[in-house]
Amino acid sequence: MKLHKNQSGMMLLEVLISILIFSIGILGVVGLLAASTQNATNAEQRIIAAHLANDMVAQMWLRGTSQPSDANLLKDIAAWKSAVEKSVLPNVAGTVTLAGGVTRVTVIWKAPSKKSTENSNRLETSLAIPIP
């Protein structure tokens, strides 16, 4: 088969265009993989934070009080804060506060990949145990 002079190099151009389209597709897949990995990590951290907060709430229900000033609960809160700090969450802190008869258990953490200007992640659980 003879090629006309005005068609020379067309096959090379088609191959280059197909490589370009394939490369864009691969870059899209890599970006999707990175985003899904980040979302999975965020979900895992939220699950850990929820578990930590629920541990403190369970101690309050077990003691029958949600008053952070209760002597028995103070020991549980100190142990819980220590467990929160030892958890796998990055830059984590836990607080237990009472305001308006409602106790709030808060877990705050911030991934090292976040910029210093970005907000920290926060999980807050509120409860009020009725006094018998």
C-alpha positions as CSV (number, residue, x, y, z in Angstrom):
1,M,0.0,0.0,0.0
2,K,1.4,3.3,-1.0
3,L,0.9,6.4,1.2
4,H,0.3,9.7,-0.3
5,K,2.8,12.4,0.6
6,N,0.1,14.4,2.5
7,Q,-0.7,11.4,4.7
8,S,2.9,10.7,5.9
9,G,3.1,10.8,9.8
10,M,-0.6,10.3,10.4
11,M,-0.1,7.0,12.2
12,L,2.5,8.5,14.5
13,L,0.1,11.4,15.3
14,E,-2.7,9.0,16.0
15,V,-0.4,7.0,18.4
16,L,0.6,10.2,20.2
17,I,-3.0,11.3,20.6
18,S,-4.0,7.9,22.0
19,I,-1.1,7.9,24.4
20,L,-2.2,11.4,25.6
21,I,-5.8,10.2,26.1
22,F,-4.6,7.1,28.0
23,S,-2.3,9.2,30.2
24,I,-5.1,11.6,31.2
25,G,-7.3,8.6,32.1
26,I,-4.5,7.1,34.2
27,L,-4.1,10.4,36.0
28,G,-7.8,10.5,36.7
29,V,-7.7,7.0,38.2
30,V,-4.7,8.0,40.4
31,G,-6.5,11.1,41.6
32,L,-9.6,9.0,42.4
33,L,-7.5,6.5,44.3
34,A,-5.9,9.3,46.4
35,A,-9.3,10.9,47.2
36,S,-10.8,7.5,48.2
37,T,-7.8,6.8,50.5
38,Q,-8.2,10.1,52.2
39,N,-11.9,9.6,52.7
40,A,-11.3,6.2,54.1
41,T,-8.7,7.6,56.6
42,N,-11.1,10.3,57.6
43,A,-13.9,7.8,58.2
44,E,-11.6,5.6,60.3
45,Q,-10.6,8.6,62.4
46,R,-14.3,9.5,63.0
47,I,-15.0,6.0,64.0
48,I,-12.2,6.0,66.5
49,A,-13.3,9.4,67.9
50,A,-16.9,8.2,68.3
51,H,-15.7,5.1,70.1
52,L,-13.7,7.2,72.5
53,A,-16.6,9.5,73.2
54,N,-19.0,6.6,73.7
55,D,-16.5,5.1,76.2
56,M,-16.8,8.2,78.4
57,V,-20.6,8.3,78.0
58,A,-20.8,4.6,79.0
59,Q,-18.8,5.4,82.2
60,M,-21.2,8.2,83.0
61,W,-24.2,5.9,82.6
62,L,-22.5,3.2,84.7
63,R,-21.8,5.8,87.5
64,G,-25.4,7.1,87.1
65,T,-24.2,10.7,86.8
66,S,-23.1,13.1,84.1
67,Q,-21.7,15.7,86.5
68,P,-18.0,16.1,85.7
69,S,-17.4,17.4,89.3
70,D,-18.6,14.1,90.8
71,A,-15.6,12.6,92.7
72,N,-15.9,9.1,91.3
73,L,-16.4,10.4,87.8
74,L,-13.3,12.6,88.0
75,K,-11.1,9.5,88.2
76,D,-12.9,8.1,85.1
77,I,-12.5,11.4,83.2
78,A,-8.8,11.5,84.0
79,A,-8.3,7.9,82.8
80,W,-10.4,8.6,79.7
81,K,-8.3,11.7,78.8
82,S,-5.2,9.6,79.2
83,A,-6.7,7.0,76.8
84,V,-7.7,9.7,74.3
85,E,-4.1,11.1,74.3
86,K,-2.7,7.6,73.7
87,S,-5.1,6.8,70.9
88,V,-4.0,6.7,67.3
89,L,-5.7,9.9,66.4
90,P,-3.2,12.7,65.5
91,N,-2.9,15.8,67.7
92,V,-5.9,14.7,69.8
93,A,-7.5,16.1,72.9
94,G,-10.6,15.2,74.9
95,T,-12.8,17.3,77.1
96,V,-15.9,16.8,79.3
97,T,-17.9,19.9,80.1
98,L,-21.2,20.7,81.8
99,A,-23.4,23.6,80.6
100,G,-27.1,24.1,81.2
101,G,-27.6,20.6,82.6
102,V,-26.1,19.0,79.5
103,T,-22.8,17.3,79.6
104,R,-20.7,17.4,76.4
105,V,-18.0,14.9,75.6
106,T,-15.7,16.3,72.9
107,V,-12.9,14.7,71.0
108,I,-10.8,17.1,68.8
109,W,-8.0,16.0,66.5
110,K,-6.1,17.4,63.5
111,A,-4.3,15.4,60.9
112,P,-0.7,16.5,60.2
113,S,-1.5,16.9,56.6
114,K,-3.9,19.8,57.4
115,K,-2.7,23.3,57.1
116,S,-2.4,25.3,60.4
117,T,-5.2,27.6,59.2
118,E,-7.6,24.7,58.7
119,N,-10.1,23.7,61.4
120,S,-9.5,20.7,63.5
121,N,-11.9,17.7,63.2
122,R,-14.4,17.6,66.1
123,L,-16.8,15.0,67.4
124,E,-19.1,16.0,70.2
125,T,-21.6,13.9,72.1
126,S,-24.2,15.5,74.5
127,L,-26.1,13.8,77.3
128,A,-28.1,14.5,80.4
129,I,-28.7,11.7,82.9
130,P,-31.8,12.3,85.0
131,I,-31.2,12.4,88.7
132,P,-33.3,9.6,90.3
